Amino acid sequence: MTAEYKKEKLIRELIAGICELTYMDSFSVEHKMSVTLSPNHLDGDVESIDSPVMIRMWDMIEESWQDILITSIIDFERLTGFGIKDERNLVDFENIPFI
């Protein structure tokens, strides 16, 4: 069973950092992708798609634009970017002795 995702929330998360996306293709095969819309990882040319049921994102591994049917998304998690972990999980670089 697939989760229900909203296009606006997906786009916000993609702009905020790199996300891991799992989707099921038309042959019921699961695929995982590392994707983003973050300006930090794009060359400035953001491509969009004018469809309420599709989302276009940059595939970090294939280095190409991918169009995914939103209803085919099984799992979606942002891996990088501000706010991804709370203060307890942050590394305190100021107190690490560097050689």
N, C-alpha and C positions, 0 to 999 in steps of 0.2 A: 504494500500500500504506500502511495506517495504522500508526502506532506504537501500542504497547500502554501505556496509562497506568493507574495505580492511583488509585482515588478518594481515598484518604487523602493521597497525595502531592499531588494536584491541590488538595485543600482546604487543605493546609499552605501551598502556594505562593500561593493566592488570598487567604488571610488575611494573608500577609506583604506583599502589594502588588498593583499593577495588572499584569495578565498579558495577553498577546496570544494569543488562541486561534484556531486555524483548524480548521474542521470541514467535513465533507461532508454535505449534506442527502440526503434520500431520492431526489432527482432527480439525484444525483451532481454537484451544484454546490457549489463551495467558498465558504465564508464566513469572514471575519475579524471578530473582536470584541475590544474592550478590556473585560476583565471583572475583577471583584474580589470578595472577601469581607472586605476590610480594614475594620476599625472606623473608620479615618480617613476613609473615603469613604462610609460608610453612616450612616443616621440612627438607628441603634440597633436597628432591626427586621430581624434576620437571619432569612430564611426558609430552611428546609431541606426536603429531600425524602427520604423514607424508601424509597430504592431503591438496590440495589447496582449498577445499570447506568446510572442517571441522576445528573446533578449539576446543582444549581441555583446560579446565580451572578448577580451584579449586572452588567448591561450598562451600562458607563460612558457610552456614546454615546446609546443609546435610553432610558436611565434607567428600566430596568424589569428584573424578574427573568426570567431565561431558563433553561429546562431543556434540557440537552444530553445526548444519549446518549453515554456515555463511549467506546464503540467507534467513534463517528463522528469523534473528535478526530484530526486529522492532525498538528498541530503545536501546541505549548504552550510559551510562554516568559514568565518573569516579567521585567517591564521596570523596576519600581520597588521600593523597599524595602531594608531592611538586608541586606547581604551580596550584593547584586546584582553588584557589581564589586569587584575586589581593590584593595589600597592603591595600586597603580601607576596606576590609572585615575581616582582621586579628584582633584577640583579642590581645590587648597590655597587656600581663601578668605582665610586669615590673611595671605598674602603678596601678595594682589592689592590694588593701590592704588585706593581708592575716592575719587571727587571729592566 
